[in-house]
Amino acid sequence: MNSDRLWYAAYGSNVLRARFLLYLRGGSYQEGHREHVGARDRQEPGRESPVIHGPWHLHFGLSSSRWGGGVAFLDPDNDQGASVRCWNITQEQFVDVAAQENGMLPGDLEINIDKVVAEKQAEIGTSWYARVVCLGEYRGQPVMTFTSSQPPKPSPPGEAYLKVILEGFLEAEPTLLGQHVDRLLRAEGVAPQWSRETLVGLVNRAT
């Protein structure tokens, strides 16, 4: 795994391509959302963006005023089955995405990717997504993400946030709505506020 590229494993709003590209190109997703500065290297990710299922656990916690509820975190030490959508980007781009997710500017953060791969994780601060994790390897390149240092207390996500996540997974696997919904229902914080029917309704509703 000595390539300059890696797979960034997204599991929250960044599973949707239009949303993730803001971290590379810059811009705001919608009114009321912050303006992203973009990465130093603004090239688009590789064409393939596979969904990988692994021995992790998705949960929703804390609260985002932009998204109207809890946001997603991945617990790599809890095997309840979760999915990530992977974007093939450079190591520098990954560091810049991590910086923006943790309230820093591109260039302010340094991460030794090889060390994280060897040690499986690293801490880069005290913010929500300050734990950088290597989830394994896919096609000879490391699969990297960031999450919370400690799983927060569960809290239900809002409609807009869940809709973005479902639409992102459907971009990658358009025929598997039922499976994507069922995986979300297993995540802490989703039920009982959200049912299978209401989740399906999010993506069936006209926009």
C-alpha positions as CSV (number, residue, x, y, z in Angstrom):
1,M,0.0,0.0,0.0
2,N,2.6,2.6,-1.1
3,S,0.4,4.5,-3.6
4,D,-0.3,8.2,-3.2
5,R,-4.0,7.4,-3.5
6,L,-6.4,6.0,-1.1
7,W,-10.1,5.3,-0.6
8,Y,-12.0,7.8,1.6
9,A,-14.8,5.9,3.2
10,A,-17.9,8.2,3.5
11,Y,-20.9,7.2,5.6
12,G,-22.7,10.5,6.3
13,S,-23.7,13.2,3.9
14,N,-20.5,12.7,1.9
15,V,-21.9,9.6,0.4
16,L,-23.7,11.9,-2.1
17,R,-21.3,13.0,-4.8
18,A,-22.6,16.6,-5.1
19,R,-22.1,17.0,-1.4
20,F,-18.6,15.4,-1.2
21,L,-17.3,17.4,-4.2
22,L,-17.7,20.6,-2.1
23,Y,-14.8,19.5,0.0
24,L,-12.6,19.3,-3.1
25,R,-14.0,22.2,-5.2
26,G,-15.4,24.5,-2.6
27,G,-18.9,25.9,-2.3
28,S,-22.0,25.6,-0.2
29,Y,-24.5,22.7,-0.5
30,Q,-27.6,24.8,0.2
31,E,-28.7,28.0,2.0
32,G,-27.8,27.9,5.6
33,H,-24.9,25.6,5.2
34,R,-21.3,26.8,5.6
35,E,-19.1,27.6,2.6
36,H,-16.4,25.0,2.0
37,V,-13.0,26.3,0.9
38,G,-12.2,23.2,-1.0
39,A,-8.9,21.2,-1.2
40,R,-5.6,22.4,-2.4
41,D,-5.8,19.8,-5.2
42,R,-9.3,20.2,-6.8
43,Q,-9.1,17.3,-9.2
44,E,-12.2,15.0,-9.1
45,P,-12.1,11.6,-7.4
46,G,-11.6,8.5,-9.5
47,R,-14.6,7.3,-11.5
48,E,-15.3,4.3,-9.4
49,S,-17.1,4.9,-6.1
50,P,-17.8,1.4,-4.6
51,V,-20.0,0.7,-1.6
52,I,-18.2,-1.6,0.9
53,H,-19.9,-3.5,3.6
54,G,-17.9,-4.2,6.7
55,P,-17.7,-5.1,10.4
56,W,-18.5,-1.7,11.7
57,H,-21.4,0.1,13.3
58,L,-23.1,3.3,12.2
59,H,-24.7,5.5,14.8
60,F,-26.1,9.0,14.9
61,G,-25.4,11.4,17.7
62,L,-24.8,15.0,18.9
63,S,-26.8,17.6,16.9
64,S,-26.2,19.8,13.9
65,S,-28.2,22.9,13.4
66,R,-27.5,22.7,9.6
67,W,-28.9,19.2,9.4
68,G,-31.6,19.5,12.0
69,G,-30.5,16.6,14.2
70,G,-27.9,13.9,14.9
71,V,-25.1,13.3,12.5
72,A,-23.4,10.1,11.5
73,F,-20.4,8.4,13.2
74,L,-18.8,5.1,12.4
75,D,-17.6,2.8,15.2
76,P,-14.9,0.6,13.7
77,D,-14.7,-1.6,16.8
78,N,-18.4,-2.6,16.9
79,D,-19.4,-5.3,14.4
80,Q,-23.1,-4.8,13.6
81,G,-22.7,-4.4,9.8
82,A,-22.4,-1.0,8.2
83,S,-21.8,0.4,4.7
84,V,-19.5,3.1,3.4
85,R,-19.2,4.7,0.0
86,C,-15.6,5.0,-1.1
87,W,-14.0,7.9,-3.1
88,N,-10.6,7.4,-4.7
89,I,-8.6,10.5,-3.9
90,T,-5.0,11.5,-3.1
91,Q,-3.6,11.4,0.3
92,E,-3.3,15.2,0.3
93,Q,-7.0,15.5,-0.6
94,F,-8.0,13.2,2.2
95,V,-6.0,15.3,4.7
96,D,-7.7,18.4,3.4
97,V,-11.1,16.9,3.7
98,A,-10.3,15.8,7.3
99,A,-9.1,19.3,8.0
100,Q,-12.4,20.9,6.8
101,E,-14.5,18.4,8.7
102,N,-12.6,19.3,11.9
103,G,-12.8,23.1,11.5
104,M,-9.4,23.7,10.0
105,L,-8.2,25.0,6.7
106,P,-6.4,22.8,4.0
107,G,-2.7,23.0,4.8
108,D,-3.2,23.4,8.5
109,L,-3.3,19.6,9.2
110,E,-0.7,16.9,8.6
111,I,-1.5,13.2,8.8
112,N,1.1,10.5,8.3
113,I,-1.0,8.1,6.3
114,D,1.5,5.3,6.4
115,K,1.6,5.5,10.2
116,V,-2.2,5.5,10.5
117,V,-2.3,2.4,8.2
118,A,0.3,0.6,10.4
119,E,-1.3,1.6,13.7
120,K,-4.9,1.5,12.4
121,Q,-5.8,4.9,13.9
122,A,-4.6,8.4,15.0
123,E,-6.0,11.3,16.9
124,I,-5.8,14.8,15.3
125,G,-7.5,16.9,17.9
126,T,-10.7,17.1,20.1
127,S,-13.4,17.9,17.6
128,W,-16.2,15.7,16.5
129,Y,-14.3,13.8,13.7
130,A,-10.8,13.8,15.3
131,R,-10.2,10.0,15.1
132,V,-8.6,9.0,11.8
133,V,-9.0,5.3,11.1
134,C,-7.8,2.8,8.6
135,L,-10.6,0.3,7.9
136,G,-8.5,-2.0,5.8
137,E,-7.5,-2.3,2.2
138,Y,-9.4,-2.3,-1.1
139,R,-7.6,-3.1,-4.4
140,G,-4.2,-2.4,-3.0
141,Q,-5.0,1.0,-1.4
142,P,-5.9,1.8,2.2
143,V,-9.5,2.6,3.1
144,M,-9.5,5.6,5.4
145,T,-12.1,7.6,7.3
146,F,-12.6,9.8,10.3
147,T,-15.0,9.5,13.2
148,S,-15.5,10.4,16.9
149,S,-12.9,9.4,19.5
150,Q,-15.8,8.1,21.6
151,P,-19.3,7.1,20.3
152,P,-21.6,10.0,21.4
153,K,-25.0,9.5,23.0
154,P,-27.5,8.5,20.3
155,S,-29.8,11.2,18.9
156,P,-32.1,11.0,15.9
157,P,-31.0,12.5,12.6
158,G,-33.2,15.0,10.6
159,E,-35.0,14.4,7.4
160,A,-32.6,16.3,5.1
161,Y,-29.6,14.5,6.4
162,L,-31.1,11.0,6.0
163,K,-32.3,11.9,2.6
164,V,-28.8,12.9,1.4
165,I,-27.4,9.7,2.8
166,L,-30.0,7.5,1.1
167,E,-29.6,9.3,-2.2
168,G,-25.9,8.9,-2.0
169,F,-26.1,5.2,-1.6
170,L,-28.6,4.9,-4.3
171,E,-26.3,6.8,-6.7
172,A,-23.9,3.9,-6.2
173,E,-26.4,1.0,-6.0
174,P,-29.7,2.2,-7.4
175,T,-31.5,-1.1,-7.2
176,L,-30.9,-1.7,-3.5
177,L,-33.1,0.8,-1.7
178,G,-34.5,-1.9,0.7
179,Q,-31.0,-2.9,1.8
180,H,-29.9,0.6,2.3
181,V,-32.9,1.4,4.4
182,D,-32.5,-1.7,6.5
183,R,-28.9,-0.9,7.2
184,L,-29.9,2.6,8.3
185,L,-32.6,1.2,10.6
186,R,-29.8,-0.8,12.4
187,A,-28.0,2.4,13.2
188,E,-28.4,3.8,16.7
189,G,-30.5,6.9,16.8
190,V,-32.7,6.1,13.8
191,A,-35.5,4.0,15.3
192,P,-38.0,4.5,16.7
193,Q,-38.3,8.0,15.3
194,W,-37.8,6.7,11.8
195,S,-39.5,3.6,10.4
196,R,-38.9,1.7,7.2
197,E,-41.9,3.3,5.6
198,T,-40.8,6.9,6.4
199,L,-37.2,6.3,5.2
200,V,-38.5,4.8,1.9
201,G,-40.7,7.9,1.6
202,L,-37.8,10.2,1.8
203,V,-36.4,9.1,-1.6
204,N,-39.8,8.5,-3.2
205,R,-40.9,12.1,-2.4
206,A,-40.7,14.6,-5.2
207,T,-37.9,17.2,-4.8
